[in-house]
């Protein structure tokens, strides 16, 4: 994408093409302008258009350019924060609302894929949160206890069953969450774009917003090629925000994350590595994730950026780690490599902002963008349609605020991941 093979890697190679779009040219009218062509923006646009609302979506680059087209592809329920901690962070009302909403969020993703026949390699076999050592086992057992109290279909697998499902004896156990699954993330977001276009959404790529201004009771959203006049603006730019809504990006600390994809495994190896095709990640502070794509490629990732010295360090670490985790693979070749940025908020939870009257947005998904982004897009559409009032939203209204030492933290994350991976998995 944008002639950078390390931006979207395997996903760009294997995703169906997006709908044909062009930059905005001239002045147009709409009911709602959506800014950002990721999960939140396209979900909100689709749901609004299906309700008969005239929607124009503006994307600065291409559909799925940001985190939506680069992530691992895990459809997770909930957030990183432990379920019982949410009411303590957000208060009992918002905490319970968010838990209920995000616990059920994968269902909406899967329902949209089925309804709109989106070809995105959907797997409904759950995810495995793999425990590293006794401390990791305690963590997943506590997470299972808390979700289990709420009736969630989660169970803790012992080491033997984990080894059978993963294809490695490296873990003390795993939390199996049957609400979750995997998909091809760029294919999914492009599928949402196709569905939105069919529903009447007008999508303009290569159309970066340069300014907004109020004209009477309506908003004028300006780009280099034209303007859109609308009653509402949805800001759905999240961690890749630049320019006019850079405050959304500045509220988040960027955590770099990379993935390598192997060549397709043979039939025998596919039966020994994630034979159930669950998505997986571990409990380490600098975590690793792994999952299979539809063609049998193993996608393996961790924290770090594939640039400068990081490219060689992380690639060598990935090779060593795969040999330790899955010795049956031998020295398997990598077919693709890519990386992106995860936007982390200071409490690891999303945000709801009202930037001005009738200008709203959710952001800050902390590495859990697929299901939350999709469901928050629907919530925004319901809010604009008058079905959900601001007081009934799943998050309180907050003002954007930049965390202290943000730039230093980002440098530390990138350098620290290199240091850890330089010495990691050497024995």
N, C-alpha and C positions, 0 to 999 in steps of 0.2 A: 504494500500500500504506500502510495506516494514514493514509489521506487526504493523502498527500504525493506529488504527481505527479513530484517530482524525486528520489524514492528509487529507483524502478525503471523509470520512463520507458516506452520502447518495449516493453520486455520484458513489462511488466504488461499493456499494451494487446493484445499478440498471443499471449500464452501461454494454453494451455488451462487451465481452472480446476483448482485443487488438489482432493484428496479432501475430503469433508465431515469436519470435525473439531470438537471442542468442548474446553473447558478440563477439566482433571482435577477430578473431583468425588467425593470419598470416598477410601477406602483400597483399594489394589489390590496384588496380588502379581505378581511377574515373576521371570524368571531374570536379565535384564539391563535396566537403565535406560540409555537413550541420551539425553543432554542436548544438544540442538541439531539443528535441522531443515535442515541444509545437506548438501553432498555427502558429507562424512565420516560424519556421523550417519546419514543415510539409507542409504548404502552398507553400513555396518556392520549396521544394523538389518535390512536386506533379506537380507544373506547369513546372518545368524544365524537369522532366521525360516525361511529355506529349509532350514536344518539342523535344524529342529524346536525351536528355542529360543524361549521366551516372552519377547517384547520389548515394553517400553513406551517410547515416545519422547516426551520433553517438549520443547516449543519455546516460548520466552518470548513470541514475537510470532506470525509466520506462517511457513509453509514458504518457505524461500528468502529470508528477510528480510535476512540479512547479505550477505556477498560473493557467495554462490551465485546470488542473483537480480539482481545489479547489474553483473557484470563484462562484458567485451567479448565473451566467447564463443569464445575461442581454445582448442582442445584441443591443448596443447603437450606435447611429449616433453622430459623433463629439466627442469632449473632454469636460472636465469640464470647460475649459476656455470659456468665452462668445464669440460667433462668431465674433463680431466686434472688440474684443481685439486681435485676432490672427494676423492681419496685423501689429498691433502695436508692437507685441512681435517678430515676425519673419520677418517683412518687407512685403510690399504689394505683392511681387511676391510669396514668399513661403507661406505667410499667406493665400492667395487666393487658391493656389494649395492644401494646406492641408485641407482647408474647403471643397472644392469640393470633394476631394478624400474621406474624412471621412464621409461627409454627405451621400455619396452613398455606403459606405462600407457594411452596412447590406445586401444590394442586392447581393453582391458577396458571403457572407456567405450562404444566402438562396439558391442562384443558385448552389453552390457547394453541398449543402445538397441534393437538388433535382437531380442534375446530377449524383451523386454517390450513391444515395439512402441511405444516412446515417440515421440510426435510432437513433435520438437524441432528441426526444420529442419537435420538433420545434413548436413554437406558433408564428403566424404572427399578433397578435392582438394589437401590440404597447406596449408602456410603459407609466407609470404614474409617473411624478415627482411631489410629493405631497407637497403642501405649508403648512408650519406650521406658522399660524398667519399672520398678515398684512405684515410683512417684507418678509416672504416666498412667499406670493402672489405677491408682487412687483417683486421679483426675477424671478419667472417663467413667469410673464407677459412680463418682459423685454427680457427674453430669447426667448419667443414666437415671440415677435416683430422682433427681429434680425433674427431669422430663417425664419419667415414669409416673410421678405423682399427678401429672396433668394428663395422663392417658396417652402419651405419645408412644408410637410403636418402636421403641428402642430397647435393645438388649446388649449386655456385655458378653462377648465371646471369650472363651478361654484361649490360652496360648496355642493349643493344638488346633482348634477350629479356625483361629486366626491364621495360622500357618497354612492350613488347607485353602482358605479363601484368598490369601495374599500370594502364596507361593514362596514364602520366606519365613524362616524361624526367628527373625530378628525381634519380634514383638511379644510383650507379655500378655497381650489381649487386644481387643478392639471393641469399640462401640459401633454397633450396626444400627443405622437409622433408616428405616424403610420408608420414611416420608420423602427421602432424598433420591438423587440420581445424577446422571451426567448427560451432557449434550455437547454439540459442536457450537461454541459460543458465537462465532461470527455468522454461521449459518442461521442460528436462531434470530439474531438481531436483523439480519437481512430478510428473514422470513416475516418478521414483524413489519418491516418496511413494505414488503409486497402486500401483506394483508391491509396495512394502512392505506396504501395507494388504491387498492380495490374498493376500500370503504369510502374513498373520497379525499383522503389527506393529500395535499399538494406538497411535495418534498423538493426542497432546493438544497443541493450540496454545493460546496465551494462558495458558501454565502455566510461569511463571518459577520456577526453583528458589530457595528461600529459605534452606534449610539441609540438611545431611546429618548423620546420626549413626549409629553402630554399635549394633545391638541383637542381642547374641549374635553369631552368625556372619554376620549379614546387614546390609545397609545400608538405612536409612530415608531416602528422598529426599522432602523436604517442599516443597510449594507452598502458595499461599494457599488453594487449594480442596481439597487432599487430600494423601495420601502414597502413595509406592510403596515396597514392600519388595522387595529384590532381592539377588542374590549379587554382581553386578558393576555398576559404573557406567562408562560411556564418556563422557568429556568432549569434546564436539565443537562447542564454541562459538567457538573461534578469535578472530579480530580484533575481533569484536563482543561478546566476553565482558563481562558486567557482574555486579555483585553477588558471588555465592558464588565464582565462578571468575574474578574480575577479574584475578588474577595472570597469566592467559593473555594477556589484552589488554595488560597492563602490560609484558609481555616484548617487545612489538612496538612499533615506531615506526609510527604511522599516516601513510601517504602518500595524500593525496586523489587521486581519479581521476574524470574526467567523460567523458561521451559526449553527442554530438548525433547525431540521426538525421534525415536529409533526408526529404522526401516521396519516394515511389517514382519512380525514374527511368523515362523512356520507353524503348522497345525499343532505339532507336539508341544512347542513352547507356549502356545496360546492356552493349552490345557493346564499348564503348570503355573502361569503368572496371571493372577486375577481372573480365574476361569469364569467367575460369575459376573465379571465386568463392572464391579462396584468401583466407584471413585474412592481414593484413599489419601490420607495425610497423617502425619505423626504428631506427637505431643512435644517435640523439641521446641526450645525457644526460637531457634532458627530452623523452622520446620521444612520438611520435604513433602511433596505431593506426587502422586502417581496415579495414572488411569490409562485405560486402553481406548483407542479410537476404533471406529467401525472396521477399519482395514487391518487391525491387529498391531498397530504401532503403539509402543509404550511411551506415554508422555510423562516426563519426569522433571520436576522443577523445585525451586527453592528461592530464598531471598538473595537478591543480587542483580546487578546490571551487566549486560553483555557488551561492555564498551571498555576501551583502554585496557589496563592490565586485567580487569575483571573477566574479559572474554576467555582468556586462556586458563585463569585460575578456576573459574566456575565450570568450564568444560572438563578440565582434568578431574575436578572433584566429582562431577556427575559420573564420569566413567568409573572412578574408584568406588563410588557409592553403589552404583548398579552392580558392580562385580561382587560387593559384599552382600547386598540384599538378594540378588538373583544370580548366583554363580552359574546357574544353568544357561544364562544368556551368553556367557563368554565375552569376547571383545566385540560386542555388537556395535554397528555403525549408527551414527546419528544422521538423520535425514534433514531435519529442520531445527532452527534455533531462533528464539525470539524473547523479548522482554517488554515489560511495561511498568506502570506505576500504580500502586495501591494507595488510595487516600485514607489516612488514619486520623480520626478525630481524637481529642484528648481523653474521652471516656469510652472510646471504641463503639460508639453508637451513632446512628444517623442524626441529621438535623432537618428541621422544617423552618424555612425562612419566608417572611413576607417582605420583599425588598422595597415595595411601594404598594399603594392601593392596586389590587388586581394583578400583582406581579409576585408569583409564588414559586417555590421549588423545594424538593427534597434533595439531600446530598449526604456524602460521608458514609459510604457503605462498608468501609473497613475490610475489603476483600470478600464481601458477600453480596455481590451486585446482581446476580441473575434473578433470584426469587424476590429479594427486597425491591430491586429496581422495577421489576414488572408490577408488583403489587402496589408500590407507591405511585407508579404512573396511573394505575386505575383509581387510587384514592384521590389524586389530583383532579382527575376527570370528574369523579363524583362530587368533589368540592365545588368545582366550577358549575356543575349542573344543579347545584343546590341540594344534592342528596346527603351530603356530609358537611355540617357546619364546622367552622374553625375550632370551636370548643370540643368537637367530637373527633378530631383527628387523633392518630395514634402517637403523635409527638407534640410536645409543647412548642409554641412559637418562641424562637430565639433570634437574636441578632448575630450576624457573622462576627467572629472574633479570632484574631490570629494568635496561635499558641506561642509561648515564649521560646526563643532559640530555635525556631523552626528550621532555618537554613543549616544550622550546626547539627541538628538532629538528623537531617537528611544526609549530610556528609558522613555522619557517624554510621548510619545504617548501611550505606554503600561500602564504606571502608571496613566496617566491622564484619560484614558478610564475606568480604574478600579474605580478611584475616582468618576467620573461622574456617572457610573452605580451603584455604591454602594448607592448613594442617589437618583438616578433617578426613576421616575414612582412610587413613594411611596404614591402619593395621586391621 
